[in-house]
Amino acid sequence: MQRKIKAFLEMPPDILPEFRQTALRYNRISMLVICIMIFGMELFNMARVLFWTSAKLSTLNNRIYFTLYCSLFVIAALYLILSFLLRGGHQRAELALQYSAAALMLIWHVCINIYDLTRSASAEIGIYYTAILGLSIFILMPAWYALVLFLSGWGLFIGLAGPLLSSGDQINITFTTIVSLAVALTNRHHYATVISQRMEINKMNEQLKEIAQRDALTGLLNKASFQRCVEPYLITQGAALLIFDMDNFKAVNDHHGHPCGDYVLKEFALRLEDVFPDAWALSRIGGDEFAAMIHAADEEDLLTAVRALIHSTSQITWHGQNIGASCSVGCCRASDSGGSYEQFYSKADSALYKAKEQGKNQVCLSPLS
């Protein structure tokens, strides 16, 4: 039970920034509505004291009420001004302003309700009820703030007006405070849950998007994703597209079985990543064909790396037996300003076929003219 309560009250750190943004947007609308209501009610109350009472401001009682009406009007006005000034980049400061304004408004309602009670023991305490229930519904707040706000409001009201209240009123105030606190905490928990679920859905969507871009067997990019990924690099001087094709791969499958063939493909992908750790993109473009887009400033360094991959491929074993795996490589390297993906791919593919015609297990380099 204690753990459930703790989990209910705690805010997971990973959703705290999103909760603050949500609370900020939610409270902006709520506080604007509250301030508009305050302006309307307090302007009416001030006009009532100034123009519709015979005593006007000549009595102490009218002056106190008028001052109280003016003070709430000023609180609302100052909040709107400061909120406008803090817009755009001052998230924590604006949140602190919202919560401070809400606390001042609650204190104001406590004060005016207590003053009503000092004037007449039969005065209603509905002002306090309205304030705490309204704040619990319209202000999205963290658990610690809700606890401090409502318990402080209750303590202040009971502490100052306790002798003026009947036992029934004290019970009603306590019960209403508990209900308001429960509403505020439930509202906060609801939004925290919604945010957490939304973040989880976004995470799953990102994972699905990543899966859709990857080859299921090797984890490399699929053909379509590879093209999208490398197109921004095609204009880079020294860009090189390499196409790799496993030699006699059908014979490997026929002689050793498809599990062996899958193993060879995965091992080749790992060796490809080892030899070209800084590649812009690596892909299994289909079947036993792979591709890499790299920056190759020096032709000799490029050929050295490819030959190292060919040698590494020849060392692949299956159950301790060397199965004679090999690959042919066609490469297209841009010497000037690059070209389109289709140009690169066509040149690299032609170089690959030339490498196979020359006996396989070797590399053929073609410039992009």
C-alpha angles and dihedrals in degrees: 000000000000091000092050091052091047091049090049093052100038123087114217108239093230093062098038096094091049091046091053091052091048092047090048093053093041094049094046090063094041094048092047090054091045092050092049089051090049092051091051096045098041094045087053092047093048091049090048092055094043101042112013102049122073094221094048107176096338094098127067091230093056092046091052092050092045090051091050092050091049093048094055090046090052092047090054093045094048090048092054093047094048092043090055091049093050096050115120117034103002099092100149093042092051091048090050089051092051093050093043091051091048090051092049091050091052091049089049092054090048091051096048092045091050090049089052089053093049089055095046129012088208093058116128121250094209092114090068092045092051093049099051095041091047093051092047091054103036104036119068106210141166118260096251092053093048091052093049095043100049098036091048091049091049092047092048093048096045092041095053102030101030096106089051095052131082119233088252092055091048090053091047092050091049093047093047090049091052091048091049091049091049091050092050093048092046091049090051092047090050093054092044089053092048091049092047092050092047091051090049091050091049090049091050091048090052090050091049090048090051091048091050090055095049136076107246096220103045104019091232122128117281120238098266094046091047092056093048091048098050101040094086089056097051093091091054113109110244095026112153131190117204125192119196125196124186110235118235091352093157089061090054090054093045095047103036102022134248095286087062091047091052090048091052091051092050092047091050090051090053092049090048090055091047095051095042105033092153096048116139089225140352124199147177097220094186143316108345095342124107135181138201132191113203142158109254111180092167123046095207092053089050093051091046091054093048092049089050088055092049090052092047090050091055089059095061111123133190116209089343094309123114105232096193097247115181140164140208121219132206118191134189116193125189114222099182131016101339127236144226124313090247090055092050093046095047093050094045091047091051089050090051092054089047090053090052092048089053092059107286127251091078143089131251122194124208124186120225104241 
